[in-house]
Amino acid sequence: MSDYLSKLCTAFVGTEQLAAGSLIDVALAIKAAEGDRADASILVFDDATGSVVDLDLRGTTAEVVVRLSERGKRETAAARTQTASDTDAEPRGRGRPKLGVVAREVTLLPRHWEWLSAQPGGTSQVLRRLVDAARRSDGGQTQAKAAREAAYRFLNALAGDLPGFEDTIRSLFAGEDRDFADRMNAWPPDVRRHALKLATGSCPPRAPQEPDPTIR
């Protein structure tokens, strides 16, 4: 199964969770519930980013599967083409293995280039070491920021009209986890539960995962 079809998503009917799992499973669950919720507004969210996923569920179940599978193939092919192009753009020495190296343009000031050129191992190796060191010293801040932004995207799409929304979002970005959770106590439980999962980064990017029963 392609990355596109296997990425984790969660579907909501209004403020009630309808389905969660891989994109293909969520799409089929929505299709199966179509008759009972013909007039309902259904939104599907990417668990990794909190963004709304646009799904074309017209036609029969078989047609939906074919359409999603074809899109998955296109996205996989495009990603492979981009990776191959980026990797080939960087010259390789004799016997150098392909380790997923991706070439990108880097813009630096003259003093930066001067410092890099004086370091042992070459510019690329120095930059990699600097990036790795920054990641180790980051203390999870980048991941925490991404999790808060994912929670915001989800809440902005689904909970903008709920009471105390603005104060809740302020608590989210201030890193006041307890206050953030407390301000959602009166909100629909499925919305609160999923927002907490996103905000704490407990929604993995790929492998399927059941909703966390410990979050209330």
Disulfide bonds with the S-S distance in Angstrom:
none
